[in-house]
Amino acid sequence: MGVNSFFNPKSLTMFLKLAHTRTEIYQQSQQLIIACYKLTTIFPNEEKFAMVSQIRRAAVSVHLNVAEGCSRKSLAERKRFFEIARGSVIEIDAALDVATQLDYCNAEAMENAGHLLINNFKQLSALINKV
């Protein structure tokens, strides 16, 4: 059986099927990435390498820090990764506040991202307090 028989790109979601991938925070942080990518497509082209890039990198940071935090055995390390993820949520919120003031997007366009930001912040805060 060759390597290619294991790899089916159409059905691929992840190679590792770890328990944290079924958690609500993991799934919500993944949805936040998608919402931020979609939202920033309406930003002006001159923001492509500035605000758009920053918002997208922060959204990916939330998700990746959640994943890494879930993998840590030490409670202190786990908490630290969740704190970094929550900091990235706050970073996205601040950037979207400025984007709104610059008329890059309106409240309607930001509704889904805003909902996901609030959910991610609450869930991460609860995880941090629990650890």
C-alpha atoms as an extended CHARMM CRD file, in Angstrom:
* protein
*
       131  EXT
         1         1  MET       CA              0.0000000000        0.0000000000        0.0000000000  PROA      1               0.0000000000
         2         2  GLY       CA              1.6060000000        3.2590000000       -1.1340000000  PROA      2               0.0000000000
         3         3  VAL       CA              1.6220000000        6.6540000000        0.5560000000  PROA      3               0.0000000000
         4         4  ASN       CA             -0.8860000000        8.0230000000       -1.9590000000  PROA      4               0.0000000000
         5         5  SER       CA             -3.5020000000        5.4530000000       -0.9070000000  PROA      5               0.0000000000
         6         6  PHE       CA             -3.7090000000        7.1840000000        2.4910000000  PROA      6               0.0000000000
         7         7  PHE       CA             -3.9790000000       10.6680000000        1.0520000000  PROA      7               0.0000000000
         8         8  ASN       CA             -7.3110000000       11.7650000000       -0.3430000000  PROA      8               0.0000000000
         9         9  PRO       CA             -7.3180000000       15.5950000000       -0.5670000000  PROA      9               0.0000000000
        10        10  LYS       CA            -11.0870000000       15.7590000000       -1.0600000000  PROA      10              0.0000000000
        11        11  SER       CA            -11.8260000000       14.1120000000        2.2700000000  PROA      11              0.0000000000
        12        12  LEU       CA             -8.8660000000       15.5740000000        4.1450000000  PROA      12              0.0000000000
        13        13  THR       CA             -9.5690000000       17.7960000000        7.1060000000  PROA      13              0.0000000000
        14        14  MET       CA             -6.6530000000       16.9400000000        9.3700000000  PROA      14              0.0000000000
        15        15  PHE       CA             -4.0830000000       14.2160000000        9.5970000000  PROA      15              0.0000000000
        16        16  LEU       CA             -4.2000000000       13.9510000000       13.3900000000  PROA      16              0.0000000000
        17        17  LYS       CA             -7.6260000000       13.2330000000       14.8350000000  PROA      17              0.0000000000
        18        18  LEU       CA             -6.9510000000       14.5190000000       18.3480000000  PROA      18              0.0000000000
        19        19  ALA       CA             -9.6060000000       15.1090000000       21.0020000000  PROA      19              0.0000000000
        20        20  HSD       CA             -9.2070000000       18.8930000000       21.0490000000  PROA      20              0.0000000000
        21        21  THR       CA            -10.4490000000       19.1300000000       17.4540000000  PROA      21              0.0000000000
        22        22  ARG       CA            -13.9180000000       18.2600000000       18.7130000000  PROA      22              0.0000000000
        23        23  THR       CA            -13.9910000000       21.0160000000       21.3510000000  PROA      23              0.0000000000
        24        24  GLU       CA            -16.2410000000       24.0150000000       20.9050000000  PROA      24              0.0000000000
        25        25  ILE       CA            -13.3830000000       26.5250000000       21.2550000000  PROA      25              0.0000000000
        26        26  TYR       CA            -11.3530000000       24.7970000000       18.5590000000  PROA      26              0.0000000000
        27        27  GLN       CA            -14.2860000000       24.8040000000       16.1430000000  PROA      27              0.0000000000
        28        28  GLN       CA            -15.2670000000       28.4030000000       17.0130000000  PROA      28              0.0000000000
        29        29  SER       CA            -11.7000000000       29.6480000000       16.5390000000  PROA      29              0.0000000000
        30        30  GLN       CA            -11.6080000000       27.9680000000       13.1280000000  PROA      30              0.0000000000
        31        31  GLN       CA            -14.8590000000       29.7120000000       12.2040000000  PROA      31              0.0000000000
        32        32  LEU       CA            -13.3070000000       33.0140000000       13.3330000000  PROA      32              0.0000000000
        33        33  ILE       CA            -10.5120000000       32.5680000000       10.7850000000  PROA      33              0.0000000000
        34        34  ILE       CA            -13.0220000000       32.0250000000        7.9970000000  PROA      34              0.0000000000
        35        35  ALA       CA            -15.1180000000       35.0170000000        9.0770000000  PROA      35              0.0000000000
        36        36  CYS       CA            -12.0530000000       37.2900000000        9.2420000000  PROA      36              0.0000000000
        37        37  TYR       CA            -10.8170000000       36.1770000000        5.8340000000  PROA      37              0.0000000000
        38        38  LYS       CA            -14.2420000000       36.7780000000        4.2810000000  PROA      38              0.0000000000
        39        39  LEU       CA            -14.7030000000       40.1260000000        6.0260000000  PROA      39              0.0000000000
        40        40  THR       CA            -11.3160000000       41.4810000000        4.9790000000  PROA      40              0.0000000000
        41        41  THR       CA            -11.9970000000       40.7700000000        1.2950000000  PROA      41              0.0000000000
        42        42  ILE       CA            -14.0770000000       43.9660000000        1.2480000000  PROA      42              0.0000000000
        43        43  PHE       CA            -11.2660000000       46.1310000000        2.6500000000  PROA      43              0.0000000000
        44        44  PRO       CA             -9.4910000000       48.5150000000        0.2480000000  PROA      44              0.0000000000
        45        45  ASN       CA             -6.6110000000       47.0610000000       -1.7720000000  PROA      45              0.0000000000
        46        46  GLU       CA             -4.1190000000       49.4020000000       -0.1150000000  PROA      46              0.0000000000
        47        47  GLU       CA             -4.7900000000       47.5780000000        3.1930000000  PROA      47              0.0000000000
        48        48  LYS       CA             -3.8340000000       44.1780000000        1.7440000000  PROA      48              0.0000000000
        49        49  PHE       CA             -0.3830000000       44.1540000000        3.3670000000  PROA      49              0.0000000000
        50        50  ALA       CA             -1.3620000000       46.1480000000        6.4410000000  PROA      50              0.0000000000
        51        51  MET       CA             -4.6460000000       45.7680000000        8.2660000000  PROA      51              0.0000000000
        52        52  VAL       CA             -5.9250000000       42.8060000000        6.2300000000  PROA      52              0.0000000000
        53        53  SER       CA             -2.7340000000       40.8620000000        6.8720000000  PROA      53              0.0000000000
        54        54  GLN       CA             -2.7310000000       41.7550000000       10.5690000000  PROA      54              0.0000000000
        55        55  ILE       CA             -6.3530000000       40.6970000000       11.1300000000  PROA      55              0.0000000000
        56        56  ARG       CA             -5.8540000000       37.4370000000        9.2640000000  PROA      56              0.0000000000
        57        57  ARG       CA             -2.6280000000       36.5990000000       11.1120000000  PROA      57              0.0000000000
        58        58  ALA       CA             -4.2770000000       37.3340000000       14.4550000000  PROA      58              0.0000000000
        59        59  ALA       CA             -7.2320000000       35.0830000000       13.5780000000  PROA      59              0.0000000000
        60        60  VAL       CA             -4.8960000000       32.2400000000       12.6390000000  PROA      60              0.0000000000
        61        61  SER       CA             -2.9760000000       32.8820000000       15.8630000000  PROA      61              0.0000000000
        62        62  VAL       CA             -6.1260000000       32.3690000000       17.9360000000  PROA      62              0.0000000000
        63        63  HSD       CA             -6.7470000000       28.9880000000       16.3500000000  PROA      63              0.0000000000
        64        64  LEU       CA             -3.1530000000       27.7650000000       16.4600000000  PROA      64              0.0000000000
        65        65  ASN       CA             -2.6490000000       28.8130000000       20.0820000000  PROA      65              0.0000000000
        66        66  VAL       CA             -5.8570000000       27.0310000000       21.0630000000  PROA      66              0.0000000000
        67        67  ALA       CA             -4.5660000000       23.8850000000       19.3540000000  PROA      67              0.0000000000
        68        68  GLU       CA             -1.1470000000       24.1300000000       20.9600000000  PROA      68              0.0000000000
        69        69  GLY       CA             -2.5830000000       24.9640000000       24.3700000000  PROA      69              0.0000000000
        70        70  CYS       CA             -4.8130000000       21.9020000000       24.2380000000  PROA      70              0.0000000000
        71        71  SER       CA             -1.7570000000       19.7310000000       23.5810000000  PROA      71              0.0000000000
        72        72  ARG       CA              0.1460000000       20.9120000000       26.6500000000  PROA      72              0.0000000000
        73        73  LYS       CA              0.2550000000       18.7180000000       29.7440000000  PROA      73              0.0000000000
        74        74  SER       CA              1.3740000000       21.4960000000       32.0980000000  PROA      74              0.0000000000
        75        75  LEU       CA             -1.5420000000       23.5940000000       33.3180000000  PROA      75              0.0000000000
        76        76  ALA       CA              0.6660000000       26.6990000000       33.3890000000  PROA      76              0.0000000000
        77        77  GLU       CA              1.6860000000       26.1930000000       29.7480000000  PROA      77              0.0000000000
        78        78  ARG       CA             -1.8800000000       25.4480000000       28.7100000000  PROA      78              0.0000000000
        79        79  LYS       CA             -3.0940000000       28.6370000000       30.3920000000  PROA      79              0.0000000000
        80        80  ARG       CA             -0.3580000000       30.6960000000       28.7230000000  PROA      80              0.0000000000
        81        81  PHE       CA             -1.3340000000       29.5490000000       25.2220000000  PROA      81              0.0000000000
        82        82  PHE       CA             -4.9950000000       30.3010000000       25.9610000000  PROA      82              0.0000000000
        83        83  GLU       CA             -3.9720000000       33.7670000000       27.1990000000  PROA      83              0.0000000000
        84        84  ILE       CA             -2.0520000000       34.3990000000       23.9660000000  PROA      84              0.0000000000
        85        85  ALA       CA             -5.0840000000       33.2610000000       21.9530000000  PROA      85              0.0000000000
        86        86  ARG       CA             -7.3390000000       35.6080000000       23.9370000000  PROA      86              0.0000000000
        87        87  GLY       CA             -4.8720000000       38.4490000000       23.3000000000  PROA      87              0.0000000000
        88        88  SER       CA             -5.1990000000       37.8110000000       19.5730000000  PROA      88              0.0000000000
        89        89  VAL       CA             -8.9950000000       37.9810000000       19.8730000000  PROA      89              0.0000000000
        90        90  ILE       CA             -8.5970000000       41.4010000000       21.4960000000  PROA      90              0.0000000000
        91        91  GLU       CA             -6.1900000000       42.4200000000       18.7130000000  PROA      91              0.0000000000
        92        92  ILE       CA             -8.7690000000       41.5140000000       16.0450000000  PROA      92              0.0000000000
        93        93  ASP       CA            -11.4540000000       43.4420000000       17.9250000000  PROA      93              0.0000000000
        94        94  ALA       CA             -9.2680000000       46.5630000000       18.0790000000  PROA      94              0.0000000000
        95        95  ALA       CA             -8.3850000000       46.3250000000       14.3820000000  PROA      95              0.0000000000
        96        96  LEU       CA            -12.0240000000       45.8990000000       13.3730000000  PROA      96              0.0000000000
        97        97  ASP       CA            -12.9290000000       48.9370000000       15.4860000000  PROA      97              0.0000000000
        98        98  VAL       CA            -10.4730000000       51.0350000000       13.4820000000  PROA      98              0.0000000000
        99        99  ALA       CA            -11.6480000000       49.4550000000       10.2070000000  PROA      99              0.0000000000
       100       100  THR       CA            -15.2180000000       50.4630000000       11.0260000000  PROA      100             0.0000000000
       101       101  GLN       CA            -14.1810000000       54.0360000000       11.7970000000  PROA      101             0.0000000000
       102       102  LEU       CA            -12.3600000000       54.1500000000        8.4440000000  PROA      102             0.0000000000
       103       103  ASP       CA            -15.5420000000       52.8940000000        6.7230000000  PROA      103             0.0000000000
       104       104  TYR       CA            -13.8110000000       49.7290000000        5.4720000000  PROA      104             0.0000000000
       105       105  CYS       CA            -16.8110000000       47.7260000000        6.6230000000  PROA      105             0.0000000000
       106       106  ASN       CA            -20.1900000000       48.2920000000        8.1940000000  PROA      106             0.0000000000
       107       107  ALA       CA            -21.9660000000       46.7320000000       11.1610000000  PROA      107             0.0000000000
       108       108  GLU       CA            -23.8710000000       44.3070000000        8.9640000000  PROA      108             0.0000000000
       109       109  ALA       CA            -20.6740000000       42.9720000000        7.3720000000  PROA      109             0.0000000000
       110       110  MET       CA            -19.0800000000       42.5680000000       10.8040000000  PROA      110             0.0000000000
       111       111  GLU       CA            -22.0100000000       40.8360000000       12.4860000000  PROA      111             0.0000000000
       112       112  ASN       CA            -20.7470000000       37.2510000000       12.1290000000  PROA      112             0.0000000000
       113       113  ALA       CA            -17.1470000000       38.1160000000       13.0050000000  PROA      113             0.0000000000
       114       114  GLY       CA            -18.3600000000       40.0990000000       16.0230000000  PROA      114             0.0000000000
       115       115  HSD       CA            -20.4520000000       37.1940000000       17.2590000000  PROA      115             0.0000000000
       116       116  LEU       CA            -17.5070000000       34.8150000000       16.8710000000  PROA      116             0.0000000000
       117       117  LEU       CA            -15.1280000000       37.2580000000       18.5840000000  PROA      117             0.0000000000
       118       118  ILE       CA            -17.4050000000       37.4520000000       21.6120000000  PROA      118             0.0000000000
       119       119  ASN       CA            -17.8280000000       33.6670000000       21.7660000000  PROA      119             0.0000000000
       120       120  ASN       CA            -14.0970000000       33.0400000000       21.4330000000  PROA      120             0.0000000000
       121       121  PHE       CA            -13.3130000000       35.6240000000       24.1150000000  PROA      121             0.0000000000
       122       122  LYS       CA            -15.8300000000       34.1290000000       26.5430000000  PROA      122             0.0000000000
       123       123  GLN       CA            -14.7170000000       30.5540000000       25.9460000000  PROA      123             0.0000000000
       124       124  LEU       CA            -11.0330000000       31.3950000000       26.2700000000  PROA      124             0.0000000000
       125       125  SER       CA            -11.6780000000       33.4010000000       29.4500000000  PROA      125             0.0000000000
       126       126  ALA       CA            -13.5450000000       30.4450000000       30.9250000000  PROA      126             0.0000000000
       127       127  LEU       CA            -10.6960000000       28.0750000000       30.0030000000  PROA      127             0.0000000000
       128       128  ILE       CA             -8.1180000000       30.4260000000       31.5140000000  PROA      128             0.0000000000
       129       129  ASN       CA            -10.1050000000       30.7150000000       34.7420000000  PROA      129             0.0000000000
       130       130  LYS       CA            -10.6280000000       26.9500000000       34.8570000000  PROA      130             0.0000000000
       131       131  VAL       CA             -6.9300000000       26.0710000000       34.4980000000  PROA      131             0.0000000000
